[in-house]
């Protein structure tokens, strides 16, 4: 699978509030929407060339804007209602509003609306103010940070925790601190962009990207590396729940293999901690590896109802080193007291009986959506549902044109979802990463599944019968 290269930038959108051009159903305005044969995506514009750094970005906007005008561009919409509700309202750059079943939320346990979380944040505002005031290295933390580290230590099974301002910063900072240019990195090709960026920033040329969940490939890579280099370090990187596939590696087997070759295993558990596994302790606990992995990182932007990230380890030396040599910890402002308090309250709920009830409701909803998506009136489903039950339900579509068109139809018919394209998925394909919370109602999810199924089937039929040189049908 193609991945973005370091330094790639996707360019900016025009200022909000611009009026949507009037376009008749019989044709398109100047520079209109791509033809069905145009397989370009965001990734196609990641490495534009040209003498002038700013002028060379124009082709991207000439390609992007017609998609936005036609309502088949799902990025950078504003959320008008509470962002983490089962039903939501959004507005695009032209002021066009949409509303319906919210499959965009990352608030897996619906804790952003929990009274205890709100009360903790209000108390933190009163006692500590809204701002951290500095880096964690320069007195940016409050006693709340120490309490949060204690809760995260219980959830991860690790004795030492380092906090970061975001989950992205945690993933980048872990690689940034642990691996140097003379070290080797073996990384699953589908790990999060923060890891790929961290790998690139380390300037190592000794990088092996292995096929997704291919343990044999990892073993062969480690055996080859150690046969050639017995002096330098090896960092192996994976995730406990991959967000684009909703699947999980054999963590126990990976950890054994890493120890066999004196390699260190780093696991990103952003999407499963607090949500899956016994007591919400993640897939590691489900595999008997709670507290037994070398290093884990995670994000608070999913189940913890706020922003923030962490690194956890059983080694005090590793934790101390990361505090000083992970640039995104040392040189970033600390989590605000409000974020820290919110995450702390959320962690306490996760570890309670109420947390277990919320996890049960979330997995019930995952089962409902998966079952309803698989239900078809006749013939095969017009998409493929990937992975295992989790807060994420990935729907893979083998045509980017179909995926774009169906997204616009679904939004019109009351379902809010996000389309993912190259470079996150292979060229020419599309994927909906449907995200669930414990607060979703089963009847809403059944409705969403029907709308998505009909939208994709209709878009596929329309794309198949449309002449190659005709424009994509408007909403």
DRENKOL-352480 format. One record per atom (N, C-alpha, C): residue in one letter; x, y, z. Coordinates in steps of 0.05 Angstrom, whole numbers, plus 5000, padded with zeros to 4 digits. Each point is the difference from the previous one (the first is absolute). Example, Ala and Ser with C-alpha at 12.3 -4.5 7.8 and 13.67 -1.06 7.14 Angstrom:
! residues 2
A526448865156;A498250245000;A501850245000;S499350214986;S501650245001;S498550225014;
END
This chain:
! residues 475
X501749765000;X498350245000;X501750255000;X499350194984;X501650255000;X499550165025;X502250135010;X499850165024;X501050284994;X499150205015;X501050274995;X502950025008;X501550164985;X502850055006;X500250235019;X502250005015;X500450225019;X500250264986;X498850205012;X500050274989;X497750054981;X498549794992;X497750044982;X497950185014;X499050194984;X498050185010;X497650004981;X497650025011;X497749984983;X498850264992;X501150225008;X499050264991;X497650095015;X499250254997;X497850115015;X497550044983;X497850025014;X497450064987;X499650304999;X498250094983;X499450294999;X498650095025;X500050265006;X498650095024;X497149915001;X499149955024;X497249925003;X498150224994;X497549934995;X498050194994;X499750074971;X501749884982;X499650054972;X497449894990;X498850134981;X497449904990;X500449774981;X498149815001;X500249774982;X499150094972;X501649954979;X499250084973;X497449864992;X498450144984;X497649874990;X500749834975;X499349755002;X500649814978;X497549854993;X499350004974;X497649864992;X500549705000;X497849855000;X500349714999;X501149914974;X499850164979;X500949914974;X502950054994;X501450135018;X502850054995;X501450115024;X502650054997;X501750095022;X501250264993;X500750165021;X501450254996;X502849954991;X501450224993;X502849994991;X501649845021;X501649814990;X501649845018;X498449815016;X497949884988;X498049845015;X501149755011;X498249845011;X500649765015;X501449794983;X501849855013;X501549804985;X498349804986;X500949914977;X498749784986;X500449745015;X498349814993;X500249745014;X502749874996;X501550074979;X502649884995;X502250145016;X499450215014;X502050145016;X500349875027;X502249865004;X500449855025;X501750165020;X500350264995;X501750165019;X498750025027;X501650045020;X499150025028;X501950205014;X499650045026;X501750175015;X502949944996;X500649745001;X502849914998;X501350074974;X498450044979;X501150064973;X501350285000;X499350175020;X501150275001;X501950045023;X501049795011;X501750025024;X502850104993;X500949974976;X502850074993;X500050164974;X498650235000;X500050174977;X502750134996;X500850034974;X502650124994;X499650264985;X502050165001;X499950264986;X501950205012;X500750204986;X502050195009;X499150175024;X497450085000;X499050175021;X498449835020;X500850015025;X498849825020;X497050055004;X499050244996;X497250065004;X498449964974;X501050094978;X498649984975;X499549714992;X501849835007;X499749724991;X497749855014;X498850135020;X497849875015;X497350044986;X499950184980;X497550064987;X498549764988;X501449824987;X498549774988;X498449845020;X501049995025;X498449855020;X497350135004;X500050265004;X497550145005;X498149994976;X501250014976;X498349974976;X498749734998;X501349805011;X498849735001;X498149975023;X500750105023;X498449965025;X497450154999;X500050254992;X497750175003;X497549904986;X500149904975;X497649894988;X498749785016;X501649835013;X498949795017;X498550125023;X501150215012;X498650145022;X497450134991;X500150124976;X497650134989;X497849804995;X500749764993;X498049794995;X499149845024;X501250075024;X499149865024;X501249735004;X502349944987;X501249745003;X502850035011;X500450195017;X502650055013;X499450015030;X500949805014;X499149975028;X501850135021;X502150144991;X501950105019;X499350285011;X501150065023;X499950275012;X497250125002;X498149835009;X497450115006;X499850085029;X498450205005;X499650095028;X497749835012;X500349955026;X497949865015;X498450225015;X497450014994;X498450215012;X498749925026;X499549745004;X498949905025;X502349915017;X499449895023;X502049875017;X501449794983;X502650014998;X501449824981;X499749715005;X499449925025;X500049725007;X497249925008;X498150034982;X497349915004;X499349794979;X498149825006;X499349794981;X498950124974;X498850245002;X499150144976;X501250285001;X500950104977;X501550255000;X499250174976;X500950255000;X499750184977;X502750114992;X500550024973;X502550104990;X499550214979;X502150154993;X499850204980;X502650014984;X499750004973;X502450014984;X500950284994;X502150034984;X501250274995;X498150184985;X498049904987;X498150164985;X497550075017;X499949915025;X497750055017;X497949794998;X500449794984;X498149794997;X500049825025;X497749965012;X499849855025;X499049724995;X501049825016;X499149725000;X499449915028;X498249815003;X499449905027;X499349714998;X500449855022;X499249724999;X501649845020;X499949734996;X501449825017;X503050064998;X501250045023;X502850085002;X501949765002;X501349944977;X501949784999;X502950124998;X500350255009;X502550135000;X501350015027;X498549945021;X501050055027;X502249815009;X501950105015;X502149845012;X499549975030;X497850095009;X499349985029;X498749735006;X501749805000;X499149725000;X498149935023;X500550115024;X498449945023;X498150235007;X499850204983;X498250235003;X500550145027;X502650025007;X500750125026;X500250314998;X500050114976;X500350294998;X497550145011;X497849865002;X497650115012;X499449905028;X501949865012;X499549885026;X500250225022;X498150015018;X500150215021;X502650005016;X501149765006;X502449995016;X502450124986;X500149974974;X502150124984;X499750305000;X497650104996;X499450295000;X500750125027;X499249865021;X500650115027;X503050015005;X501549804991;X502950005004;X501350234985;X499150054976;X501150214984;X499450275013;X497550045009;X499250255014;X501750055024;X500549795016;X501650035024;X502950074993;X501149884978;X502750064992;X500350284991;X497950104986;X500050284991;X500250195024;X498449935020;X500050175025;X502649995015;X501249765002;X502349965017;X502750054986;X500149954973;X502550014986;X500050194976;X497750094991;X499950174977;X500049844974;X499750134977;X499749864975;X502549924985;X502450095010;X502449974984;X502149865016;X501649844987;X502249865014;X502350185007;X500450214984;X502150195007;X502849934992;X500449764989;X502749934991;X500349714994;X502449924992;X500749724995;X499949845026;X499649744998;X500249835024;X502750035014;X502150064983;X502750035011;X500350275014;X498150184997;X500250275012;X497650065017;X499249815017;X497850045019;X497350034987;X499649884977;X497550024986;X497849815011;X500849805015;X498149815011;X498950095027;X497649895007;X498850045026;X499949735014;X499249985025;X499749745013;X498049824986;X498250124984;X498149834985;X501549824980;X502250094990;X501649834981;X501049755013;X500950035025;X501049775015;X497749805005;X497750105006;X497749825004;X499249864974;X500150154978;X499349884974;X502049784994;X502650055005;X502049794994;X499449755016;X499050035025;X499349775016;X497849844988;X497950134990;X497849864987;X500949864974;X501750144985;X501049874975;X501849765006;X501450025022;X501749775008;X498249765006;X497850045012;X498149785006;X498949894974;X499250174982;X498749914975;X502049854982;X502550104999;X502049874982;X501549785014;X500049995027;X501649805014;X502950085002;X500750254993;X502850095000;X500550185024;X502450005010;X500650155025;X500650294995;X500950084976;X500950274995;X498650114976;X498950255002;X498550124978;X501050284995;X500350074975;X500850274991;X497750124984;X499150245007;X497850134986;X500950174977;X498450024979;X500550164976;X497650174995;X500350224985;X497750174994;X497949884982;X500849814983;X498149864982;X500949714996;X498249844990;X500849734993;X502049994978;X499750194981;X501950024978;X502850065011;X500250185019;X502550075012;X501349765015;X498349835012;X501049775014;X501349804980;X498649944978;X501049814981;X502650114987;X500050254991;X502350124988;X502350015021;X499450095024;X502050045020;X501349745009;X498549785001;X501149755008;X502249914980;X499450024975;X502049924979;X502350205000;X499350255003;X502050215001;X502049965022;X499149915023;X501849965023;X501549744999;X498849794991;X501249735003;X501849924977;X499550094976;X501549904977;X501850224989;X502449934993;X501950184988;X500749924972;X501550164986;X500449964971;X501649744995;X501549905019;X501549754996;X498449765008;X497550045012;X498449775008;X498249904977;X498849775005;X498249884980;X497150025010;X498250054982;X497250025006;X498449814982;X498449835013;X498349814985;X497150085007;X498550084980;X497450125006;X497849894982;X497849935012;X497749914984;X499250234981;X499549944975;X499550204980;X497550175006;X498249915017;X497550145005;X500050165026;X502350025014;X499950165024;X499450294995;X499250145020;X499050284997;X502250184989;X499050224987;X501850194988;X502050125019;X499350035026;X501950125019;X502549835003;X499749734997;X502349835002;X501750024975;X498750004977;X501550034975;X501650265000;X498750225010;X501450255001;X502349995020;X499649875022;X502149975020;X502449844989;X499349794985;X502149844987;X501650184980;X498650154984;X501450174980;X501750215014;X499050125022;X501550215014;X502549895012;X500249745006;X502449885011;X502349974981;X499450044974;X502150004979;X501449734997;X498849795011;X501149734996;X499349904972;X501949884987;X499549874974;X499549705004;X500249915024;X499749725006;X497249935009;X498250034981;X497149975005;X498949774984;X498549835013;X498749784987;X497050025005;X498450044979;X497150015003;X498949734993;X498749875018;X499049734996;X497050004992;X499249804984;X497149984993;X498349995026;X497650104998;X498350025023;X499549745014;X500649995026;X499649775018;X501549754990;X502250044987;X501649774990;X502249945020;X499449835019;X501949945021;X502549864988;X499649844980;X502249864987;X502050204988;X498950214988;X501750214988;X501650145021;X498850055024;X501450135022;X502349825009;X499449745003;X502149815009;X502349994981;X499449994974;X502149984980;X501750265000;X498750225004;X501450265000;X501950015024;X499149925023;X501750005024;X502349814997;X499549774989;X502249804996;X502150114981;X499150134979;X501950124980;X501650225013;X498650185015;X501450235012;X502149915019;X499349815018;X501949915020;X502449854987;X499549874978;X502249864986;X502050204989;X499050244994;X501850214988;X501050205020;X498550045022;X500750225019;X499349915028;X502149945016;X499649915027;X500450235020;X500650244990;X500850225017;X497850215006;X498150034981;X498150225002;X497249905007;X498350195008;X497449935009;X498049954978;X497849865008;X497849954982;X497450075014;X498350174987;X497450075010;X497949894982;X498249835011;X497849884985;X497550155008;X498450094980;X497650165007;X497549884988;X497949995016;X497449904991;X497850155015;X497549924996;X497850115015;X498449775012;X498650065022;X498449795012;X497349984987;X499050224988;X497649994984;X500450204977;X500249904976;X500550174977;X497450144992;X500250274998;X497650164998;X498849984972;X501549934980;X498849984973;X499049724993;X500749805016;X499349734994;X498549865023;X500050125024;X498849885024;X501149715004;X502649974999;X501249745005;X502450035018;X501049775010;X501950005022;X502249794994;X502550075006;X502249804997;X500049815024;X501649794997;X500549825022;X502350125017;X499250165020;X501950155015;X501949825016;X499149785010;X501749825015;X502249894982;X499249914976;X502049894982;X502050214991;X499050254995;X501950214992;X502050065022;X499050025025;X501850065022;X502149785004;X499249754997;X501949785002;X502150024978;X499250064976;X501950024978;X501950235004;X498950235010;X501850235005;X502149935021;X499249865021;X501949935021;X502149804990;X499249834981;X501949814989;X502350144986;X499550234988;X502050154985;X500850265013;X499650035026;X500650245014;X498950254987;X497649984990;X498650234989;X497950095021;X499250254997;X498050125018;X497450034985;X497849925013;X497350024988;X498650255010;X499150174982;X498450245006;X497249954989;X497950025017;X497349954991;X498350255005;X498750094979;X498150235001;X497249895007;X499050085023;X497449895009;X497950225001;X500150194981;X498250235001;X497149924999;X499349794986;X497149954994;X498849785018;X501549875016;X498849785016;X500250045030;X501850175010;X500350035028;X497550135012;X499049905021;X497550105012;X497549894987;X500349874977;X497749934984;X499749704997;X502249864995;X499949714995;X501649855022;X499749745000;X501649845019;X498850005028;X501049825017;X499049985027;X500450265015;X497950115012;X500250255015;X500850244983;X499749984974;X500850224983;X503050034997;X501549795006;X502950024999;X501249934973;X498349994980;X500949984973;X500549714990;X500849994974;X500549744988;X502449855013;X501950165011;X502249875013;X499049835023;X498250105016;X498949855023;X498449764989;X498650044978;X498549784988;X501849774991;X502550064994;X501949804991;X502049915023;X499350085024;X501849935023;X502550155001;X500150244987;X502550154999;X499850275015;X498150025018;X499650245015;X502550065017;X501350224995;X502450075015;X502549854992;X499949854978;X502349844992;X501250084974;X499050214988;X501250114975;X502350195007;X501850044981;X502350175006;X499250295005;X498650114980;X499250285001;X497350024986;X498250165012;X497550064987;X499650304998;X498650094980;X499150284998;X497050004995;X498750235006;X497250014995;X499050294998;X497550024994;X498750264996;X497650035018;X499550245009;X497650065016;X497750114984;X500450034974;X498050134983;X497849804992;X500249765009;X497949804993;X498349955025;X500749825017;X498349925022;X500150205023;X502150175002;X500350175023;X498650274997;X498750054977;X498450244997;X501550265002;X502650004993;X501650255000;X502449954982;X501850204999;X502549964985;X502249935019;X502049864989;X502349935016;X501049734992;X502449935009;X501249744993;X501949925023;X501049754998;X501749905021;X501949794988;X502249955014;X501849784996;X500149865027;X499949735000;X500149845025;X502149784997;X501549955021;X502149805000;X500549905028;X501249775003;X500849905027;X502850095007;X501350144983;X502850085005;X500150305008;X501050055024;X500350285008;X502150144983;X502049864991;X502050124983;X498850094973;X498349844988;X498750084975;X498250245004;X498550005022;X498250235005;X501650255003;X502149995016;X501750245005;X501250104974;X501049824983;X501350084975;X497950134981;X497749884999;X497950114982;X499250285008;X499950055026;X499350275010;X501950224989;X502549924996;X502050204991;X500649994971;X499549774987;X500949984972;X497749954980;X497549995009;X497750004982;X499350304996;X500650104976;X499750294996;X497250095004;X498049844994;X497250085003;X499150005029;X501649905018;X499550035029;X501650245011;X502650004995;X501850195011;X499450294990;X499350024975;X499750264987;X497150084993;X498149875013;X497250074996;X498850075027;X498050185000;X498650065025;X498749755010;X499849985026;X498849775013;X497050004995;X498749775004;X497149985000;X498950225018;X497950134992;X498750205017;X498849875024;X499650145022;X498649885023;X497349904993;X498650144981;X497349914993;X500149734985;X501949974982;X500349744986;X500749785019;X501950065018;X500949805019;X497849915018;X498550195010;X497749945018;X497949834986;X499450084975;X498049854985;X500949714995;X502549974992;X501149734995;X500149835026;X500650135022;X500149865026;X497249905008;X498050174997;X497349925006;X499149774982;X500750024974;X499249804981;X501349735007;X502650015008;X501449755007;X498749875024;X499250165019;X498749885024;X497349874992;X498550124982;X497549884991;X500649744985;X502050004983;X500749764985;X500549765019;X501250055023;X500749785018;X497849935019;X497750124996;X497749955018;X498049804987;X498049935015;X497849834989;X498650154978;X499750275002;X498850154979;X501649984974;X502650015003;X501749974976;X499549744986;X499649785015;X499549744988;X497350014985;X498050135013;X497450024986;X500250154974;X501650215000;X500450164975;X501449844979;X502049845008;X501449834981;X498149794988;X498349895017;X498049804990;X498150134980;X499150245005;X498250144981;X501550074974;X502550075002;X501550064976;X500349754982;X500749785012;X500349754984;X497349914990;X497950045015;X497349944989;X499550164975;X500750265001;X499650174976;X501749914977;X502549925005;X501749904979;X498849764987;X498849825016;X498749764988;X497650084984;X498450195009;X497650094985;X500950114973;X501950184999;X500750134975;X501249804981;X501749835010;X501249794982;X497949824989;X498149915016;X497949824991;X498250144979;X499350255005;X498350144982;X501450074974;X502650055001;X501550054975;X500149754983;X500149775013;X500249754985;X497449914988;X497850135009;X497449924990;X499450124973;X499449844980;X499550104973;X497349894990;X498650164984;X497549924989;X500449774979;X502050034984;X500649804979;X502850054990;X501449784994;X502750024989;X502050075021;X502650014992;X502150065019;X500050285010;X501250055023;X500250275011;X501850174982;X499450264996;X501650174983;X502550105012;X500949875023;X502450095014;X500949765017;X502250035014;X501149805018;X500350125027;X498949875021;X500450095027;X502449845012;X501950155010;X502549895009;X500249965030;X501749825009;X500849995028;X498149865018;X500550045026;X498549875021;X498450225016;X498049925016;X498450205014;X501850185018;X499750254997;X501550205015;X498550274996;X501050225011;X498750264995;X500150084971;X501649874984;X500550084972;X498849784982;X498450104980;X498949814980;X501050104973;X502249884989;X501050094974;X498449884977;X499150174982;X498649914976;X501750064976;X500949804986;X501850034978;X498450004974;X500750194982;X498750034974;X502249994979;X499649844979;X502149964981;X500250224979;X498550225003;X500150224981;X499850265015;X502050184995;X500050265013;X497650174990;X499449984974;X497750164989;X497449915014;X499649745004;X497649915013;X499950095029;X502349985013;X500150085028;X499450305004;X501050174982;X499550285002;X497050064996;X498949894979;X497250064993;X498249895022;X500549775011;X498349885020;X500150165026;X502450115006;X500250175024;X498150244999;X500050134976;X498250234997;X497149935003;X499249774988;X497249915002;X499349935029;X501949875014;X499449925028;X499650255017;X501750204996;X499750255015;X497350134995;X499250004975;X497350114993;X497849855013;X500449735003;X497949835011;X500249955030;X501750165013;X500049995029;X502149835014;X502349954987;X502149845012;X502750154996;X501350075022;X502550154998;X502449815003;X501649984980;X502349825000;X502450134986;X502349885002;X502450114989;X501249804981;X500850104976;X501349834980;X503150035003;X501349774998;X502949995002;X501149914973;X502050134990;X501149944973;X503049985001;X501249944977;X502949994998;X501250275009;X502150005017;X501949785005;X499449825024;X497750035013;X499449835023;X499049734991;X498749984977;X499249754988;X501149994972;X500049764987;X501349984974;X498750194979;X501550074980;X499150174978;X497449894988;X498250194994;X497549924986;X497949895018;X500649955025;X498049895018;X499150215021;X497949935015;X499050175021;X499249835024;X499850145023;X499249865023;X498550195018;X497849915012;X498750155021;X500949885027;X501150175017;X500649915027;X497750095018;X498149825003;X497650065016;X500849975030;X499550215016;X500850005028;X497550015018;X500149845020;X497749965017;X500450095029;X497950055014;X500150065028;X497949835015;X500349995026;X498149855016;X497250134999;X499950264993;X497550145000;X498349974975;X501149884979;X498449954976;X497649825006;X497850054987;X497649845003;X499949794977;X499449755007;X500049794979;X498250074976;X497750135004;X498350074978;X501350204981;X501650195011;X501450194984;X502249864983;X501349805012;X502149864986;X498849834978;X497649885004;X498749854979;X499350194977;X499050235007;X499450204979;X502550084985;X502250055014;X502550084987;X501049784981;X499849755009;X500949784983;X498449994974;X497450035002;X498350004976;X500750234981;X500450245011;X500750234983;X502749954986;X501949915015;X502749954988;X499849794979;X498649785005;X499849784981;X498750104974;X497850155003;X498650094976;X501650224985;X501450175015;X501650214988;X502349884983;X501449805011;X502249884986;X499049844976;X497849855003;X498949854977;X499150194978;X498750225007;X499150194980;X502450134986;X502050095016;X502350124988;X501649814982;X500149755008;X501449804983;X498549964974;X497449985001;X498449964975;X500350254982;X499950245012;X500250244985;X502850034987;X502149935015;X502750024989;X500549804978;X498849765003;X500449794980;X498750064974;X497750135001;X498550064975;X500750264987;X501550185015;X500650264990;X502249994979;X499850134977;X502150014981;X502650115013;X502249914991;X502650065012;X500650305000;X499050154980;X500750284998;X497850195011;X498049885014;X497950175011;X500650075029;X499050225011;X500750075027;X498549835021;X501149995024;X498749865021;X497350145006;X498049845005;X497350105005;X499950185025;X498750224997;X499750195023;X498149885021;X500250115024;X498149935021;X497250094992;
END
